[in-house]
Amino acid sequence: MVLPALGATTTAPAVEPEINQHYLDADPERWKAVFEREGRELYDRRAQIVDALQLQPGDSVADIGAGTGLFTMLFAERVGPAGRVYAVDISPSFIDAIAVRANALGLGNVVPIVNSQQTVDLPPDSVDLVFIADTYHHFEYPQLMLDSIRSALRPNGRLALIDFRRMPGLSSSWVMGHVRAGRVQVIDELEAAGFKLVKEPLALQGNYFLLFRK
Ligand SMILES: C[S@@+](CC[C@H](N)C(=O)[O-])C[C@H]1O[C@@H](n2cnc3c(N)ncnc32)[C@H](O)[C@@H]1O
């Protein structure tokens, strides 16, 4: 079942207009070779990243910016048939491919959702954990997305955020040009939106990994 996007909620300008243009009608096979390849830190360390989240069978998780489904599938195995994984992405072709992949793997607990740029389109108080990997810098409306994530989280729910380190003089020119905000600014934005940083569960190199509570 693919749930439709509910549509835009503001006409305010995007902070990163056009950054997602190439994903909207993306070829999932082409991007799978980019996101799920050895040498990408999040792929190489995917097992440790999932372990660090300490998911329990029966948990309800939202993978926001699910891409080709790298983490969605791992979460679905971890939370088991009593749990649920919402694979949320603005790209209909990515979400269609995730639905096919989950079906082929017999993962009936994956719920694919095509969301809008401004809201996760999840029911209120529906998830224990929101996971955002290399996607926060793609949010065109970060404040609106954070408001809708906060309302989708259950009381005391957790938000895990992984994104690129952005260090002038050290990070690549691609990172400096592509990634809007570094770790400190991201923490400020999350705290302003009502999240509290609780820990950094795993040390990564090119990325940082933050865990917040609602
Ligand atoms: C760099 S990819 C990361 C994919 C995946 N999280 C991973 O780490 O393999 C960023 C993804 O975020 C999606 N995206 C961008 N803005 C989004 C938003 N506001 N809500 C949901 N998905 C979004 C894009 O379509 C793309 O699939």
PDBQT file of the ligand as one rigid body, heavy atoms in Angstrom, charges set to zero:
ROOT
HETATM    1  C1  LIG A 301      21.056  11.227   0.047  1.00  0.00    +0.000 C 
HETATM    2  S1  LIG A 301      19.544  10.341  -0.028  1.00  0.00    +0.000 S 
HETATM    3  C2  LIG A 301      19.691   9.301   1.429  1.00  0.00    +0.000 C 
HETATM    4  C3  LIG A 301      18.905   8.008   1.309  1.00  0.00    +0.000 C 
HETATM    5  C4  LIG A 301      18.982   7.072   2.512  1.00  0.00    +0.000 C 
HETATM    6  N1  LIG A 301      18.568   7.726   3.730  1.00  0.00    +0.000 N 
HETATM    7  C5  LIG A 301      20.362   6.504   2.700  1.00  0.00    +0.000 C 
HETATM    8  O1  LIG A 301      21.085   6.989   3.592  1.00  0.00    +0.000 OA
HETATM    9  O2  LIG A 301      20.745   5.592   1.937  1.00  0.00    +0.000 OA
HETATM   10  C6  LIG A 301      18.334  11.562   0.441  1.00  0.00    +0.000 C 
HETATM   11  C7  LIG A 301      16.900  11.090   0.259  1.00  0.00    +0.000 C 
HETATM   12  O3  LIG A 301      16.020  12.009   0.915  1.00  0.00    +0.000 OA
HETATM   13  C8  LIG A 301      14.858  12.184   0.136  1.00  0.00    +0.000 C 
HETATM   14  N2  LIG A 301      14.228  13.438   0.602  1.00  0.00    +0.000 N 
HETATM   15  C9  LIG A 301      14.617  14.713   0.402  1.00  0.00    +0.000 A 
HETATM   16  N3  LIG A 301      13.812  15.565   1.066  1.00  0.00    +0.000 NA
HETATM   17  C10 LIG A 301      12.891  14.823   1.703  1.00  0.00    +0.000 A 
HETATM   18  C11 LIG A 301      11.793  15.121   2.556  1.00  0.00    +0.000 A 
HETATM   19  N4  LIG A 301      11.450  16.381   2.884  1.00  0.00    +0.000 N 
HETATM   20  N5  LIG A 301      11.066  14.091   3.047  1.00  0.00    +0.000 NA
HETATM   21  C12 LIG A 301      11.376  12.809   2.713  1.00  0.00    +0.000 A 
HETATM   22  N6  LIG A 301      12.396  12.468   1.902  1.00  0.00    +0.000 NA
HETATM   23  C13 LIG A 301      13.152  13.457   1.418  1.00  0.00    +0.000 A 
HETATM   24  C14 LIG A 301      15.361  12.130  -1.297  1.00  0.00    +0.000 C 
HETATM   25  O4  LIG A 301      14.354  11.839  -2.224  1.00  0.00    +0.000 OA
HETATM   26  C15 LIG A 301      16.415  11.009  -1.177  1.00  0.00    +0.000 C 
HETATM   27  O5  LIG A 301      15.832   9.747  -1.380  1.00  0.00    +0.000 OA
ENDROOT
TORSDOF 0
